[in-house]
Structure formats: structure tokens, C-alpha cells
Amino acid sequence: MAAEQGLPGLEAQKRQVEGEGPGQPGRERPLQAGEKWYLLENHWYQQWKAYVESGDQNSSSFPGRINNAELFEDLESYRLKDRLVEYEEYILVPEEVWNKLVSWYGIEHDQPAIERKVVDLPSMQKVEVYLVELYLCQHSDMDNPVTAQFSRVDIIDTVLKEARRQFLVPAEDETRLWVKNSDGSCERLRNLQMTVLDACLSSGQVVIMETRSKDGTWPSSRPHIMKNSVEDEELYQGQPGVCGLTNLGNTCFMNSALQCLSNVPPLTEYFLNNCYLEELNFSNPLGMKGEIAEAYADLIKQQWSGHHRSIVPRMFKTKVGHFASQFLGYQQHDSQELLSFLLDGLHEDLNRVKKKEYVELKDAAGRPDEEVADEAWRNHKRRNDSIIVDIFHGLFKSTLVCPQCGKVSVTFDPFCYLSAPLPVSKDRVMEVFFVSMDPCKKPEQMMVADVFSHRFYKIYQMEESLSCILDRDDIFVYEVSISIQEDPATADAVVLPVYLRERTQGRDYNDTYYGVMLFGHPLLVSVPRDQLSWDALYQLLLHRLSRYVTRPDSEEEEDQSEEEDLYSKRPNGLSEGEEEEEEEETTAEGSTSQEPSSETEENPSDVSVGEEGVDVEGVHSANPTPHQSPHTPSSSPSPPTANQAKRKCRLPEQRQRKLLFTLQPVNSNGTSDRLAVQDEGSAVSFNSQPYVAMDWDSEMKKRYYNEAEAEGYVKHDCMGYMVKKNPVRLQECIELFTTVETLEEENPWYCPTCKKHQLATKKLDLWSLPEILIIHLKRFSYTKHSREKLDTLVEFPIRDLDFSDFIIKPQKDPSLYKYDLIAVSNHYGSLRDGHYTTFARNKDSGTWFYFDDSSVSSVSKAQIESKAAYVLFYQRQDKVCHPVHSAASASSVGSGDQDYEGGCESLPTEQTSRDFMDVD
């Protein structure tokens, strides 16, 4: 009875274990989540209870050492028996009671304590008697799993640490876990802080640990690559970071942005050192559940493993398209737009703030700038705290002034990059086509029109601004005999817009119809009012078109060929004389005249049209007076009515000469015929702005109209003039960024004093700058009237970019505002298409490389500055590391002119393994 020595009294034992009396909670006290409880074999407990109740410490009922043997299946594995019943086979005691019993009575040798935790289930708290038993295995050896037990409140990181301990994984190796589902599929266990219960893990499931390969890839991400291909990649040893990215189809914009970010030293070190694993934010509703950060980390580890000449960023492209639908597919995009999305996505995925609190923004209200700026930055960090904020975010001061009441509003706002405008010259070179009335005379009056798809898109007024004319517009300047400022009702002449149309003849099931098609370039023709008749207009147009329209000779005019019948007969087959007789007969029986169209004339500026035309110069044609066709739809004009045929046969005798074309009033599109008021003397008058079409028969056009001559024009000497674009300094762009501007009508400011929106003046000033400064040169110009790319050369320094003159914050150390260039995203080509590449400085060697998709080559600093520079990456000088080249490293980098060409044929293009397809 040695164990009896030092035992407290039996009553005292009973109070401490059973919890009788104040201050003695014992085993009957309430459960608390997370605390430890122990299983105690019920037979031993009952014997102990009889012992203490006997009141005799020398009683033969002394229980002896604690013995839980009856609770185990065997005494080797000490696995707990299944389906044990509480109060029949065991009882539960809290940790402090267990420790007292062990100190009083001891425990059988080699028997482990059966420790269990209190878990907080959705509806109750209970001691977790049976743990979750998982089978742990390695991806490389799935046939030899080991078993391990975990509490439901254990986090997944505990499972990972146990797997690493079981399989002796070196501390420097990176690992991740998958759980194998009942259907054979595998799912990533991304959130290491999630509990076993929340991850829905249950006993009997297989958890697979995967170890990252030396080349930075995961074995599961390339399941069908041949083993020798993998070995070749791992055996290749190149410079870390000097790795191309395969173009998946118009993804050069993505490759360029990724190469720039890859060569930002603090961000790359953050991922290479696995710091991101501790900061992945899976609960942020503004984030991507950590998937963008993980996909980017995989890419960085592959690029900087030194085992790849080039990699295929297919998985990253898929993730980006999943979370940003604008980047789905294989259309060309802007590298700066992708960069903006990626930085924001990485920030939210790595945001250390798990629950964002509401922060009310306050105006300066006359307070000192230092106080307001510090408050703004603290408020920003209360909601946004990540590696992206640490190295990319700065602060600028925004000052708004109301033009009406003079209210001044000062706020301090964070920024991730500066979008610097380029100085644009106000001078503009425009190409126009001049159509003169008489090339030998100096023009006095002119009209300007936009010609599009053989018709007038718009006829400009003198007071309109040139800014409404796009560079791609075909602008024609026509010489006219009257001023555009004269009143058309009192002017001595009328300006007629004239279209050229080819009339094609076809036949439907019932009758003949005509189809018309515009061709050539339209004309603006001045016609004196005293000569405003169809005959005179025909002769005038014949003269204007004389350069490229051949007049028929006398023999052709006398020739009564079959094609002349097209002009002497109507589509119903009747000659003019027969038609007149038929009309008289019809008139005697009843009136069948056609009503004029009620269609109103369209404003030419509102017309919407199709393809572009190209021409200059005047024109001409040949023949007498045309007949007046009826107003019909443009697609199939119907034959002329009897009244119109009657008018035609009353034309003068010279009409017997061959007609090259006929004249027809039309709408502003030139597609629908309209009726004009015409008297017996063939005078022309219109109810509204006149538009006239010259209708050509296909055969006549082919014979007498010289299309090659019509499309010909003479280039003036000034066409060789080129605007000289002087280079601008980067500092000029920054100055323009900080210049006072007036807000646009689409983005007014609400003045709290005036209680309405105002077009206030706005000024931005730089207050503080980040370690990594991104400068976006706004080369793409978008306005209401034009879209263009500015190819101005911006001169930017490789070293010593000094921002001290632009910082308005009181400076303690001006050297903190000096920056060195580390990367440039380039854009070559035009606005609609082009190609993106990257210049970047390797953080390890200090060598500059040129990244063109999968191709990488070393470059000199003199090659970096070009008109293609689009996004610049600068690092503050006090953070720049200048590596010292050893002989070995110098020799390896010295071959920088060689081209690192990556072959993509052997790399994976699809993820085909069912078990290890990373699709979550």
C-alpha cells in the first residue's frame, strides 16, 4: 500500500473528483470548447468510488493503479474499441481531475492516457471520444499509407505537419494536401486554417501529400508528360528568372505583365520564400479564395527554378478568365488592364485583414495636411493590409475647388500606379480630297463633307469644330459658286448633292424590277436658279463628269441598237408612243395617277453608312434630259406610271439622242426614289433639301464610264509633309499629371455647399511614394471623336529618377525619392492590334533581358528606351540590390546575347488526370 502514502483524505478525494461542495467543480462541471477531457475505465472508477465511500484507507477495496486495458482493442496499437458506451464502460473526467488521480494512484506502465477534446458542434458541445482516422500517403507512393488520428477541431495545418513528420519531408520542401473523395476524384485542401470538421473530413478518407518538384512544378499538374521529359527539364540548369512564357494565342499582353511583376524583387522573394502561405485569405468576399495568389505563386516558382527555358501559363490563364470574364478567350487586351486586375486580385487574396470594418471618410476641413494624410493612411490600412499595399501603394493629395462658391475639398487617396498623360500637340494634319469647279482658277467658296460608302455621311457647317472629324474619315472639300452662309432661299444658285447609282435590271415572277447600287464619289454641284431644269442639270453634270465619261460619237447616236430600246421603251415593253396612247385611254376611263411620297428628308449627319470611298476631282457624263422615275423602295423600284411615261414622251426632240444616265430625286441615303414637282417646262423644284441620283444602266456605264480615271487623283506637294514629334521627358508627363484640370460633364463633383453637382477644378499632388513605383504612360487616347495611339518617344532614365520636386510632403531625406528602372512593358503596333514584350532587370545578376513570349535574350541598357515603352516599373534606390558578379556567374550571364528559345511541344496542354486535375 505504498501508493497510499501522501494521499489526501478519502472525503477530500471524493469532493475533488465528484465536485461536491463550493470551489470543487470536479467531473460534473460544464464542458468548455477546446479543453481536454480523459477517458477512465468504469470498473476502476467504481472500485475507487467504493474505496473512498468505505471511509477506511486500509480497506481491501483499494483500486490500485489506473488501468484502461479494457478500453483498448489490443495493448500494442492501443486502438480504442468501437462503440464503447459511456457510464457502462468508461466515464469522462476533466484534465485537472485526471492529473490528480494519476498523481494519487499512478497508471499502468506503458499505457497512454486517452486524451480527448471538447468540440463545439453546431447545436451542442461534447467530448470527442472517437477521433477522425485518416490514411496519409505520398503522391509518389500511394500504395503505402499510414494511419493517423485527428480531432475535428484540429486544423488542416496539423494534418500537413503530421504527414511531413511521418514521411520525413525536409523543412525546405514545399508540400500541399489533397483529399480523395469516394468517387475517386481529388480536391485540394487549400485553407490550412480550416478545421477537420469544416473540411468535412471523415474516418477512412485518404489524404495525399504532394511535394513540389525541383523545377517548381507540382507532379499533379503534368500527369501525362513522359518521365524522360520531366527529367530533362529538371536536369536543365539555367539562370533563375530567365524563363519565357508561351503565347497561348493573343496572350502576349498577359506574358508582358507577368514578366514585369516576376522581376519585382520584393514580391518575387515573398512568393519564393512561401510567405504567402501564412497570409492566404480564403474568406475575403472581394478576393478569389486564394486561387489567384496560388496560381501566381506556381508560375513564379517555375520561372525562378532555373529548370525551364519556357513554360506554358495555361493554368494561370484559366484562373484569370474564371474570375475576370473580360479576359476569357483569346482576344488581345491591354497589359496595364491585366496588371491592374492582377495586383488587386493578389491584394485581396493576401489581405491580412480578415474582417473589414466600416471607415467613414472625412474631409480635411482646414486641418494640417500631415494630420489628414496620416489619418487617411491609417484608415486605408485598417481595411487593406497586404504585401501589395506594402510595396506598391502610395498616397496622393486631391484638391477640388467649386467654381461657383469657392468651396475647397481636400482628401488623401491611395494609389497603386500613376497613369501619366503624354503632352499632345494641338497641331493636326488632316488629309482631304479637293474637288474643284475649274482647276485653273483660285477657289473662293467651298463646302466640306464626310463621304462614306459612296454617299454623304455629313455636310459640315462652317462653325463646327475640327475635333468632330476622325482621322479615319474621308473628307471632301467641294468648290461651289455660293457661300455656305447664304440663305438658300434667296441665293442665286442651288447646291445639289448628287449620287452615282448603277441600275441593274432583273425579272421576278410577275413583272420587271430595278435594283440600284451606289458607286464612285458623290458631288456637290452649284446650279444657277435661272438654269434649274432637268435639261440644264443634265448638261451641267455631263460637263462636270467630262474627265472620265466619254461622249458617244455621232455614229453611236444614230445607231438604233437593242440597248437603245432600254431607253425608248418602258419595262412593260411599250414604246413611248404606244405608252402615250395607252395612258390617254386609261385617263379617259379613270384616273390612275400615283400619290407623291410623304417621306421626309433625312438629315445627312444622322445617316448611318457602310464602307469607305476614295476619290477627288470633278466628273462628267453625256446626254439629253432624263425622264422622271417614280418614288419606290430602294430594293426594287417599280416601273414608271402612265403619267410619268406621258411626261417622258413630251420631252423635246433632242431626247432622241442616246441617254448616258437618267436623273432621279432621292433621299439623303440615295436609296429611295422621291417625286419632284415638275411642270410642263421641265423646271426642277423640290419640297425639301434636294438630293439627286444619276442612274446608269450597267451596259452604258461599262461603255462610257472610265472607273480607273474616276478613282484617280493628283497628290499635292503638301501630302509629303510629316509632323515632327519631338521626344518628351518623363518628368513632363508627371508635371502634366499634377496639373490643374476641370472635371468633365460625365464626372461632376457634388458640392456640399451649393448642394448640386459642379464642374470643379481638380489638382492631384504626390504625397508619398511606394517602394515599387509603376508609371503607366497613357498612349491610348480615347475621345468622343477619335481613338488613337500616341507613338511619342518618352525619355525616361534608367537610374536616378528623382521625384523630390514632385513630392509636397515635407522631406526629411530627399534621397528616398530616387528610383531605378527595373522593368518595362512595351507595346508595338497600332491601336487595334499590336504586340507586347518586356525589358526586365534580373534581380540576381543585374543583367537586363528582353522577353518576347517564349523567347528571351540579353540586351544592353541603350536598347531599353523606345517609342514602344508603355508601363514603367521603378524601385526606390535604397531598396535596390546591386549584385557582385563572381567569375562563374559572369561567365554564365556573359552569354546574354544567346536566345533562350523555349519549346512548348513537350509541355502539357491539357490536364487529363482525373485524380489530380486541379480544377477547384
Secondary structure, DSSP 8 states (H G I E B T S, - for coil): -GGGTT---HHHHHHHHHT-STT--GGGS---TT-EEEEEEHHHHHHHHHHHHH--TT-TT---SB--GGGBS-TTT--B-TT--BTTTEEEEEHHHHHHHHHHH-B-TT----EEEEEE-SS-EEE--S-EEEEEEETTEEEEEEEEEE-TTSBHHHHHHHHHHHTT--TTS-EEEEEE-TTS-EEE---TTSBTTTTT--TT-EEEEEE--TTS--GGG-TTS-HHHHHHHHH----TT--EE---SS-HHHHHHHHHHHT-HHHHHHHHTTGGGGT--SS-TTS-TTHHHHHHHHHHHHHTSS--SEE--HHHHHHHHHH-GGG-TT----HHHHHHHHHHHHHHHT-S-SS---------TT--HHHHHHHHHHHHHHH--SHHHHHH-EEEEEEEE-TTT--EEEEEEEESSEEEE----S-----EEEE-S-TTS---EEEEEEEETTEEEEE--TTS-GGGS-TT-EEEEEEESS-TTS-TTTSSEEEEEEEEEEEEEEE-SSSEEEEEEEEEEEEEEEEEGGG-BHHHHHHHHHHHBTTTB----HHHHH---HHHHHHHB-TTS-BHHHHHHHHHHHHHH--------------GGG----S-----S-B----S---------SSS-----HHHHHHHHTS-GGGGS--SEEEEEB-TTS-SB---EE-TT-BEE-SSS--EEEEEEHHHHHHHB-HHHHT-----GGGG-------EEHHHHHHHHTS-EE--TTS-EEETTTTEEE--EEEEEEEE--SEEEEEEE-EEE-SS-EEE----EE--SS-EE-TTTB-S--S-GGGGEEEEEEEEEEES-SSS-EEEEEEE-TTT--EEEEETTEEEE--GGGT--TTEEEEEEEEGGG-------HHHHHHHHTTTS-EE---TTS-SS---STT----
